[in-house]
Amino acid sequence: MNTAIIVGAGYGKRMGADKNKILLHLDDKPIIHYTIKVFQDCDFIDRIIIVTKTEDIEYIKKIVSSSEFNKVEKVVGGGNERQDSVNNGLLQITDSSANDVVIVHNAANPFVSKKTIADVVNAANKYGAAAVGFKAKDTIKEVNEKGFVIKTIDRSNLWQMQTPQAIKYSLAVKAFKKAHEDNVKATDDVALVELLGKKVKIIESNAENIKVTTPIDLSVGRQIRSNSRIGFGQDSHMFHDGEKEKHLVLGGIKIKGHNGLKANSDGDVILHALFNALSQSVGKKSIGHYADKMCEDGTKDSKEYLKIALKLVEEEGYKLNNIGIMIECKKPRISEHEEEIKKNLAELCEINVKSIGITATSGEELTSFGKGQGIQAFAVVSVNQND
């Protein structure tokens, strides 16, 4: 059983607010809501323990209840320092086995993706302990107390640490117990594992996983929340002459009376173009990278490929907002099938049918598609940060 300990018991002095910074709002909900939701929705997390300031416990319990975050088992008070707060959370775990994973995450990091959580959990399962971070991008210099440079440090192996940080349960207990006995304080959790002489695997974090510490961070966070992304995709296939038994499939719908398209899969140009648009919107690769192996293994149905693209968007913390499809062909007449295709796309993508637009043209028969030799499809999507 994997347990997430979400820690937000600090005073947040750099924020300059009159309350716990995790209760400040991004859009219409507090920061802590978005942080909990990522872990609530992540399949790699079985339960959640929240550690906060004692005076905020009841308010956070209300957030948990109103949002139906049923993975949250306990909301408990923190300690004098972050390490003490994490240990308080760790002490609440009484039924984990040695190889279960404890994931510690700052409540002030609301933009961590489910993929980042999954990656760090998988790494902890393999290596015992893992943490996420960003590769250092700027030049780093060591400076003396008078402000003069001592030396410039090679940044090629330097990382800026973030959370989540994941440790196997038995190792976490041992590390925190040893730190308490030796009165050792560390600024991150895996540092205590390092003090035991154990290795820690570093995983690159998703780019949006910032810690909201200052008013500027809060402004950036609000921009991330309001930010939308656009993806554009294309696919085309020629008709398969003579293969009558192969159905023409468009948008997951079989179109009767027409030959299928030349392709190893079902040749659904609409779903293929849509896959590429979705994948591009979150910086991922084209359909062949994901679907070729599936096709070789016998999966020909493009609806199965589309599930991969939708999962890529979800893992990066986004949700699909709109779909626009443009088709170039002479046959079939798209207008005769438009509503059925839109309805099917809406069901596949779990969005309102009114958020899908489909247009078609023969392009004055200036291309092979317009002349009836095949079909070309273009797709554009918009995705927004998930609530």
N, C-alpha and C positions, 0 to 999 in steps of 0.2 A: 504493500500500500504506500503510495507516494503522498507525502504531506507537504503542503506549501505553508510556510510561515511568512506572513506579510507583516512587515514591521513599519510602524508609523507612530512612534512614541516620542519623537524629538520635539524641540521647541521651535525649530525653523527660524532662528534669529535673523538669518540673512534675507528672509522673505519680508521681514518687517511688518507682519500681519498681527492682528490682535487675537488670533486663534491658531490652532494646529493647521499647518499649511495643507495637509491632506484633505481638509474640509473646505478649502477654497474651491471655487467652481471653475470648471471648464465647460463652456456652454451652460446647460441647465442642471448639471449634476456635479457633485464634488469629485475631486481627483481620486479619492479612494474608491468610488463606485467603479470607475473605468479600470482601475488596477484589479479589483476583485473579479470583475466580469471576465477578463482575459483568462484568469485561472479557473473560474467557474466553467468556462466554455472549452477548456483544454482537456482533451481525452487523457493526457498523461498525468493529470492531477486527480487524486481520489478524495482529498479533503483539505480544508483550509483552516488555519488558525491565525487570527489577527491579533497583533500585539500593539496596543495604543496607549495613550495617556489615560490614566484612571478616570479623569473627568469626562473623557470622550467616549467611554465604553457604551453607555446607553444610547447615545446618538448614532454610533456606528451600528449597533444592533438594530436600530430602526431602519437604517439604510439596507442592511442585510435582509431584513424581513420584507420591506416594501419591494425590493428587487427580486425576491425569491431566490437568493443565492443559497441553495440548499446544501452546497458542499462545505459551507462555513460551519464548523462544529463549535468553536469557542472564540470569544473575544475577551482578551485578558489584558491586564495592566503591564506596562513596561517597567524597566529598571532605570538606574541613574544614567547609564550609557547604553549605546546601541548594542554592544556585546552582551550586556546584562539582559536587554530586552529579548534578544534572540534566544538566550539561554532560558528565559522564562517561557518562551514558546516551545522550546525543545522539551522542557520539563512536563508539558501538557501531553506529550506523546508517551503512552504507556503500553501500547499494543502492537508496535511495529517490530518486524523481524530485523535481523542484522543487516540484510541486504536491501531492505526498503530504502527509498531515497527521500531525504529531507531537502526541500528547495526553499532557500531563504531569498526574499525579494523585498526591496524597498517600496513602501506604499506610494512614495513620490515618483515612481517610475511607471506611469500609466500606459505607456505606449509600447511596452514589450509585446512581441508577437508570439502567437502560439507555437510557431516553428522554432523560435529561439528557445522557448521553454522546453520543447520536445528535444531539441539538439543537446541542451545542457543536461537533461535527465538521462538521455542515452549515453552521453559521455561519462557521467557519474556511474552509471551501471557498468560501464566497461573499465573505467580507470579508478573508481573509488571516490573521486572528487573532481569537480569541474566548475568553471565560472565563465561568465561572458564579459567581453570588453571590446574596446575599439583600438585599432592600431594607432599608435602615435603619429600624427600628421605634421606637427610643427617641430621646429628645431628646439631641443631641450638643452638648457645650460645649467650647470651647477654654479651657484653664486654664494659668496661668503656673506657674513653678517653686515658688512659695510656696503654691500651691493655690487661688488666687483666679481667678474667671472672667474671661476676657478678652472673650469674646463667645459667644453662642449661634449655632450654625451651622444653616442651613436644611437639613433632612434630606431634603427631597423628591427630591434628585438624588444622595443618598449610598447607596452599596452596600457591603456587607461581602463581601469576596472569598473564594471557596473554589476548590477544584479539582473537576473537571478544567479545564485551560486548554489550548487547542488552537491550534497555529500551523502554517502551511504550512512544509514542511521547509526550503526555501531561505531563507525569512525567519527561521526559528529559528536556523539556522546563522549567518546574518549578525548577528542580534541578540546571540547569546552570544559570538561572536568579538569584536564591537565592545566589549561590556561587559568582556571580559578585557583587551583592549588598553588601555582607558581606566580599568581598575581600578574599575569601577562595580559596586556590590552592590545588589541589589533584593530585596524580600521576596516578590515573586511573579514569575512567568515573563513575563507579558505586559507588565510594566513595562519590560522591556528592549526590547520592540517599540515601546512608546510613546516611548522615548528616540530611536528612529530616525525619529520623526515620523509613524509609521503609526497608523492607526485600529484600535481594538480594540472588537469587539462584545460587549456584556454580555448573558448569558442568565440568566434566573431559574432557580435550582436547585430540585430537589425538596426538600421541607421536611425530610426525614430526613437530608440529606447533611451531618451534623455531623462535625467533626474531633475525634477522641478524643485529648484533650490532658491532662486532669486526671482524678483518681479519680471526680469527679462525672460527667464525660463518659462514663467507662466504665460507671457505673451506669445512666445514661440509655441508653447503647447496649444494655445488657443488657435494659432494658425494651422498647426498640424491637424487639430480636430476639424477645422473648417475646410481643410485642403481636399480637393478632389483630383483624381488622376484620369488621364485619357489613354485608351489603348486602341490601336488600329491594326486590323488583320486582313489578310487576303488569302484566297485559295481558288484554284481552277482545275478542272479536269475535262477531258474530251469524252464524248459519248463512246461507249464500247459497241462497235458494230458487230452484230450477229449474236451477242450474248443475251438472248431474249429473257433467259431465266433470271437475270440479275435485275433487281428492281432499282428504279431511280428513287433515291432518298434525298429529301431536302428538309432541313430543319427537324430531322427525326421522323418525318412523315413519308410513307411510301406513296409515290405518285404513279398511278396506274396508266398504262398505255404508252409508256416511254422506256427506251433502253436505259440501263444503268450507266454509270460513268466509269471510265478506266481508272482503277485504283486497287491497291491491295486490300483496302478496307471497303466499307460500303460507299466510299466516295462522296460523302455528304459535304459539299463545299460550304454550305452555310455554317454547319457546326465546326468545320475545320477553320474557317475564317474567324468565327467567334472565339474558338480556342486561342488563336494567335493574338486576338485583340485583348482578351482577358489576361493572358500570360504577359503580354507586353506592358499592360497597365501597371503591373507590380514588378517589372524588371526581370522577368523570367524568360525562358527560351521558347523557340517555336515548337509546333506540335510534334514534329518528327523526333525530337529529343526524348519525348515522353511516350509517344504512341507507337513508334516503330517496333519496339520489343513486344508490346502488347499485341500488335497485329501479327507478328511472327508466332506468337504463342496461341493464336487463334481468336483473339478478340477483334472482331471486324466492325462491331457496332460503335459508331462515332459518339453515341450518347455516353458510353463508358469513358471515352477520352475527355468529353466535356466535364465530367465529374472531377477529373484531375485538375483542369484549369480553374474550376470554381473553388476547389480546395486550396490552390495556390493563392488565390485572392483572399480567401478566408484566413489562411495562415499568416498572411502579412498584415492582418488587422483591418481589412477593407471589406466592404459589401458592394455588390453590383447595384447600380442605380438606373442606368438607361442602356438600351441596345438599339443601334441603328444598323440595318442591313441594306446593302445595295447589290442588286443582281443584274448581270449582263447576260442575256441569252435570247434566243428566238423562240425556243420551246423548252419546257411547257409554258403556257400562259400563267405567269406567277399570280396574277390577280385572282385566278380561280381557286388558288390554294392559300392565299395570303393569310386569311383569318385562321385557318386550321394550323398553319405553321406558327403564327404568333401565339396562339393558345398553347401549343405544345412547348414552345420556347419559354413561355411564362411559367409553365409547370416545371420544366427542367431546371430553370434558373431561380425559381421561387421569387419572382417579381410580378408586379401588376402588368397585365397585358397592355395597358395603356402606356407603359414605359417602353414599349417596343415599336419601332417603326420599320416598315419594309417597303422599299421602292424597287422598281425593275425597269430595264430599258433594253432595246435591241441595238442601241447605239447606231441607228441608221445602217446597220449591217456592215459597219466599217471594219469589224474584227471577225475572227473565226467564231467567236461566241455569238455575236450578233447574226452570223450567217447560219447558225444552228448546228455547229460542229461540237459544241461543248457548253459549259456553264462556268462563269466566273462570279465569285462573290466577294464583297468587301464588307467588313464589320467594324463598327466603332462603338466603344463602350465608355461609360464613365463610372468610376468607382469612388466611394467615399469612405472615410474613416468609420469603422464599425462602432456603434454605440455600446 
